[in-house]
Amino acid sequence: MMNTTQSRFAEALLDRTRPVPADVTSWTGSAPVKRYGVYRNNVATGLARALAARFPVTEKIVGEEFFTAMARDFVLAHPPTSPVLLHYGADFAGFVADFVPAASLPYLPDIVRLEDAQTRAYHARDTAPISPDVLTRVTSERMSGLTFHFHPAVRLVRSAFPIVTIWSMNAGLLPLAPIKDWRAEDALVTRPELSVITRQVSPGSAIFLLALMRHATLGEAFDEALQADAEFDLGRNLAELMRSGALIDIVAEPSLEA
């Protein structure tokens, strides 16, 4: 009985078409429509503010009033499925993409995806990255057959819009200014120690990283990157990847020499 009562109470909180659950009473003895309505509003507002805390740059771009209205609509359509709100809003980007009032900002869903990636990177399992000098133990003959294991925090967000520049301006890392070179930007999110780092990577680098993330060999990933960028620099990209703390293991066949 208790679980049924609690379920009805919770379901009606975010579904305003439902009446106050029959089991809910007040000291006056009548259905507390007004009090339940206040509680409904507080719950929706609280969840909307939780989304604002998770997507601060998105809120800054559209403004607090617009974000709150958009977030409340999301909350009503996508109530939490867990009492832990750490990852609540994982499907917020898809909602924003279909949110008609935000249609004039086509890049906004990708900003949401970027902020989601940053949150996930921050809370990812902690593990030590490999030392950059580990590659010195690999012979040139084995190099092309290497495969890589990435740190749990690593995320790659690809976009047809300049999302790294837009995010950096609204996060206070760059001054706000008109973007003259409006082009696609891809973002690599890493957490080499305790700080989340977001940096732009070239299209060739993004293709290279995606190939490695699906466990393609270094040689295969290099070939894919070259198809997208004939001037792709394998040495520079591999060095930057090692320095970023993005890798936790390298596997070669046969195994690395002792």
Helices and strands as residue ranges (DSSP letters): H 2-13, H 33-54, H 56-62, H 64-77, H 92-97, G 100-102, H 108-123, G 132-137, H 140-143, E 147-150, E 155-159, H 163-170, E 185-190, E 197-201, H 203-213, H 218-228, H 234-243, E 247-251
